[in-house]
Every structure is written in C-alpha cells, then in structure tokens.
Amino acid sequence: MSEQFKVYKARARELVAQMTLEEKARLLSGNGAWTTHKIERLGVPSIYMTDGPHGLRKSQGPSMADAVPATCFPTASALASSWDTDLLRQVGVALARESQANDVQLLLGPGINMKRSPLGGRNFEYFSEDPILAGQLAAAYIQGVQSEGVGTSLKHFAVNNQEHERMISNSTLDERTLREIYLPAFEIAITQAQPWTVMCAYNKVNGVYASENHLLLEDILREEWGFEGFVVSDWGAVHDRVKGVTAGLNLEMPGSGEVNRKKIIDGVNSGLLPVARLDEVVTTLLAVVLKASESRKPGARFDADQHHALARQVAGESIILLKNDDNLLPLEAGKKKKLAVIGAFAKEPRYQGAGSSQVNPTRISNAYDELVTLLGGTERLSYASGYDLEGVTTPQLLEEARQQAREADVAIVFAGLPDSYESEGFDRAALDIPEGHNRLIDVVSQVQPNTVVVLMNGSSIAMPWVGRVKALLEGWLTGQAGGGAIADILTGKVNPSAKLAETFPMRLEDTPTATEFPGLNQQAQYGEGVFIGYRYYDKKNLTPLFPFGFGLSYTTFAYSELTLSAPSIQDTGTLTVQLKVRNTGKVAGKEIVQLYVREDKPVLSRPEKELKAFTKVALEPGEEKTVSFTLKQRDFAYYNTPLHRWTVNPGRFDILVGSSSRNLPLRKHVEVEAGPAAVPALTRNSTVKEFKNHPKGKAVYPQLTKVFLGEPPAQTNVKRTPQEERARQKAEMSTMVFLHDMPVYKLVNFSEGRFTEQALNELLAQVQ
Ligand code: BGC
C-alpha cells in the first residue's frame, strides 16, 4: 500500500472506531445522487462526484441541460484513436482543473469496457476492442486527473458490454475469456495508475451481480491487483446490500435513504454481517473521502479558452483519415477551390453522445464556420443542409445538394449517426447510418467526382458508398471544438495522425457477435470467447472494411531494421525490440507504430496475433527515429484455466511490427523458454500425454506406456514378418491414441491391477 494511503487509512480507522453502527451504515450510501454523507460530530466531510468521462457534467437541476458549462472533449472512441497516452494525460489534467473549479472531488470515468459488438450503445464512451490499448490510455487519463488532486472512477467493472437490459443481464463467459479480454484493461489501469475508485457494473457476471461479486471486487481487484480505493456501485446497481458489503462494495449510489441503511444495521444485529467486515468496508471508503476532501483547491478556476484550444488539438489528433484517393486532401487554402459543404452536421455537429456523459459545453465550433475562418470568407463556400437532424432527407433537399455539388470543385458531405441512433441505455439495431445520409452521399458523389465524406458517429458504421467517394474522414464525436479540428485537417493545417482503435466490419454478419448481440432475455452468452475485434476477423480470415490500427496521413512512413535483443529468452526475462521508422513524404507527421505478438504453435486456440505495444512518433520530412519496446512474460502468455494463472507455452513467437493490424512489414521470431514455474504439477488426473511433454514426467512416460504396450520391441526377441511388424505398429498407434488422452489413474483399472495404486503413487512421487 502506498505510504500516503496508509496515513489516510490509519486516520479513517480511528474515526470508524468512534462511529455508531447507524453512522457506519449511513456512510455506505450516498446523500442523494452525487454526494457522500457528512458526520459532523466526528468532522467527517462529504465529497461530490459526477460524470465523466470526457467532460464535467455537474448537475444544477433535474435536467441534463442544467449542468454547469464545461469543456466537452472528444468522446472515448475519438480519444482512443489518437493512441497518444501523453495527450490523454493532458485531457485528464484539464478535466481535473474543471472539477476543482467546480468543487468536484471525483470524476466518474474513464469507461474502459471492451467493444464486443459495434452495436454497443455506449461504444462512444469506451476506448477500444483491445485491452492493452484501452488499459494504457485509461492509465494515462487517470494519472492526469489524479495529478491535480481529483479522483477517478474506473468503470464499469466488469463485463458490461451491452445496454439491453443492462441492470439485470447476466454476462456468461469462461475464465480464460474473462482474464484475456475483459479484465486486462482494468488490471493495467489499476496497477499502473491506482484510481481512487472503481465503479462496479450493473450486470451479473457468471450469475453473480457485479455489485455482489466477491471474486471480482475482493479476490481479483484488491488481492491480486492491489487496488487501494473504494468501489462505488453504478447508479442503482445495488441489489442485496448486505451481500454487497460482504463482497467488497463500499459505496451505494445514489443514496437509498434508510432502505439499505436499515438492512446493514439488521445484518449486523442478526450476525449475518460481521462488524469487522463492515468496519473494513467503511474504513476504505472513508480513507478516500478524507484524501479527496483534503485535495480540494478552494477558489480554483480554469481557463475555458485554453481548454477549448486543447479540445481542438485533441480532436485533431483523433480524427482518422480513412481514404484519400489522388491525394484529394488536404484542400490547401492557396488553391482557391470552390467547396460545396453539404449536410446539416456541418453547421449543427453531433459532437458527443447521449446519457450520463452529456456535457453542457462552454461553446461549440462547427466545421462550416471554421472553414470560413480558415479560408478567409464565404466566397468559395456554398452550403446545403441535405437532411434534417434526424437524418431525413427530401427530394428538394437532395436537389439543392446536387446543384451545389455540381457547381463546386470539391464536395464535402457531413454524415453519421444522429443522437436517436446511439445512446447510453439502448444498443444500436444496425450498422447503418440514416437512409437520408446514404442517399445524400449517393446523389452528391454521382455529380461530383471529388467528394469527401466527414463522419460524426461514436462507433463503426456501414458505408455502402465508400467506393464512390475519394476521401473519407472519421471524425467520431469530436467534442465541442471538433468543427475547428475538422477544418484544420481538411485544409492541411493539421496532418491527420489517428488510427482506428476498433475494426470497421464489412457487414454486421461478419462481426464476432453477429448471432447473439445483444444477449436477450437477461442472458448474454460470450460464445465467441477471446475472439473479439481484430482477433475474430484474423481467425476467420475476413477482410474488414477498415482494419484495427488503420489510418492514413498526408505523408508516408517506411519501416526498417527490426532487431531483437536476443534470439531466445527465458519467460522470466525481457526482450527488447527495436526498429526504425522514417518519414518518407514532404510534410511533418506522426506515425503510430504497433507491435503484435503471434505464437507459432499454441497449445490452445489463440488469436492469430495480439497487440502488445505501441507508440506515436513525430517525424519531420526525411527524419528517421529508432523506436524501442520491451516485452516480458505476460506478452507471450495465455491464461491457463486449469492452473488459474498466466502461462507461457515454450516455443517460437513471431514479433510483428507495422502501421496497422493488417500491415505489419517487419517480422522476426524469438524462442521463449519457460521455467519450471510455468509447468503444471503432474497429478493422478494428468493425462498420459501430459507426462510425455513434461520435463519431469517424460522420464517415467515409458513406464506408463509399458502398462499397455509391453516392453519396446527392441528389448524382446520376438521375430516378426514385415506384415506382422506393420500390423503391430498399427495396433500400437491405435493404443497410443487411446492411451494419450487417458488420466493416469485409469491405468490401474485398465491394466486389471497389473499397474497397482502403489506403483502409481510411487511414480507420482518421482515427478513432484
Ligand atoms: C451510468 C454511469 C454513470 C452514472 C452516474 C449510470 O447510469 O451507467 O456510467 O456514471 O449513471 O450518472
């Protein structure tokens, strides 16, 4: 435990010792929607918490619109596309300054659930389909926020990947999938950044509510990962409060008045809830409350202009150039082209998602006005709305757009998902954007060969027109300054440098969860196991519309000279990977270098490759830099379910480096040797083949096969014809097939006692 936290915990312990049972129970439930209870008698302060994650939503009344003005940064899908941990840290610092200025002690974010399906209603609030990327970005965000004395709440823990029946649905998955896909982002964020709080999810995980899940809240979160802070329920996620306290849920939000307070008191009085357990849960909560309260900065202010400028910069780093035929972009100001700006989103952008994360922005920039500013006036620009804000078009709107597109040199069509298509609280029904948007793009691209599409959406979408437009920008939900950032990129003031943190599939039918998303009737079966996102498209050999990790730039990059620090390593050691990346174009740019690991001969079905490291490198034209990554045990390991731990299967691993999950030009391999710790102990349930492949077991393996096969032929004097020998070998092979998958204890029965229990025990003793 960190020194600082120890001090708060000691003070909290002293205070808890002076509390009545009623006071303890009171503290464990909020005082209304956003604050904790005070205990004046003991000088226990209350703290204020609020959403999160990409801006502050401090409510001033019942409606979302009543929130205090705050900077709306790009939402998580956009932030993640920057692949830039430093940037996430800066956003975190800015969010914390706004929190301090509004006397908010805890910001409810970041959200890091995996994007299991593109239809997930809250995908816009989550980072990625990949746990390493999501975890590292979350860690940086948390470090940024907490460096300014404001706490975070890492959410929603865990396996919360659909909105449908979100308060009751049961996420059913196997242990390996839980460990390899759904937990690592949390693990990285917690072990690297120690958020002050974690928010448990609404749903059940393997039949147990996340808010009552001892395995998740205690065994994994605190015992394994060393989480020091408190767990808060998602708003309304509490079911059986006593079970929750027992499992490690500290704070119930929002407050339930006397309802659950009474249950806790009754639980203690009836002996169901031990006082020691109650004290522990209250102490942890109180320690964070004390720390958060003492980190207040009374009188703090934030610079709204500066934060708006930061939001513009961040959006510029998050907008992805997905297509740019004939280098149509950038539209350099000097070339004096006539531009038709088409689509209502150009003037009324969709820049954030709906639900608890909805910020009341300090201002909003739109792409049309920003283009006017950058191009020095309206002279070269025309505008047609093309559709209404629900995405509905009319023959008249289409005709107006067609006219303007025809008269211009370039048409820029703004399209995407309206609010009603994507929100917290429900999942999307399809990948499609509104028919009105599709028709508009069709009409424009028929008359204007130089058509650019700019998308505003929180998750991947279908693009039936993608082959008919020359350039494509994925803007995501760019936040309040997105209009400026889009204009910066269109005009080349900013060189795009973002890449996809989620795959864009060709069709919904191609997605990993096509047959079962969302899980209906309160059951979400994670049948696709570890194969989500690019892991699935790789395994099925499907070509996505745009692959994970993909994004273009106005310059080009070349990769070379991959070197590994050693041809082979022990799994306890490290491997240093180096390579060179050069800017081979004419403008400065940034490249996101990605490293994936592939196991050559896995013992169980593993993804073709997995992202293990990445970095973003800024390069002037012609400049070359060396990039270095360090890999360790976990980067080669899989989760070994029978052993309940991470294990490296010794052998060859490929190291793949490049610019996207489908463009990895550099490749080398390393042999990873696993020490005895990685090898499971042999028991009477181990199969005969496990003895064969085991460092100790292989010595006694002949004794096992002998039980069935007798002495090896070389040691007998029997003479056989070639036919007899072939027949003998065939029979031996069949026996071996049968024998290899047999647990060794069965040899006693099958040998009719020739191989005795005692012989078995002696043999097992030899291999321990
Ligand atoms: C959401 C959380 C949010 C909380 C408070 C819940 O409905 O799931 O993400 O932090 O409300 O607004």
Residues whose N, C-alpha, C, O or C-beta is under 5 A from the ligand:
A	BS01	BGC	D51 L108 D234 W235 S356
